């Protein structure tokens, strides 16, 4: 199974994505798909980090100590 990751601004505007990745927590994985953590690293810029699960299917992005946006998981591209 797979999910899509979208990077969004603090205002909720899509910055990058969606990109498909392996569904977190699954033991079976499709060959060639990145894990969630691997895909986060692709999306992050210089000096940015991903922090704890902010809420269901959202991870916050920090640049230094300042919020820079968030990642959102969606089941299909174009769905909230």
N, C-alpha and C positions, 0 to 999 in steps of 0.2 A: 504494500500500500504506500501511497505517496501523499504529500501535501505540497502546498505552494507557500513560499515566503515572500513577503512584500516589505520593503523598507519604506516607512512613512515619516514625514516631518512631524513636529510637535502639533501642527495644525491639522494633521490627518491627511495631508496630500501625499500621494505616492511619489517617492523619490526614485526608487529602483525596484525592478521586479515586475511581475511575479517570476520566481524561479522555482523549479520543482526540486524537491529533496525527499529523502526517505522519511517516512512517518516516524516521529520520535517514539521510543519505547518498543519498537517492533524488533523481534529477533530475526525474522526473515527480511532480507534487504535485496532490492533490485540492483544487479551489477551496474556500475557506472554512475549511480546516483550518489550525490554527496549526502552526508549526515547533516542534521540541523546545525551542529556546531561548525562543521566544515563550511557550510554555506554562509553562516554568520561572518566568518573570517573573510570571505570573498567580498561581502558588502561593506565591511568596515573600512573607514579611512584612517589616516595617520592620527595616532593618539586617541582613538576611540575604543571603547570597551562595551561589552554587553553585560548587563547585570540581571539580578534575580528576576524570576517570573513576576511581572508586575500584576498581571491578572491572567485569567484563562486565555491562552494562545497569544499573549503579548509579552515581549521582552524589551526593557528600556535600553537605549543606547546613550552612553555618556561620552562627552569629549572633555577629558580632564574630570572635573567635578560637576560640570554643567550638562543638563539634559540636551541631547542633540536629535532625538527622535525615538522611534521604536520599530521593532519588528513585529509583524502580525502573520499568523498562520491562517491560511484559508484552504478549504477543501477543493475549490476550483478557481482558476483565474477569473477575476472580475466579480467574485462574490465577497461580501463582507464577512 
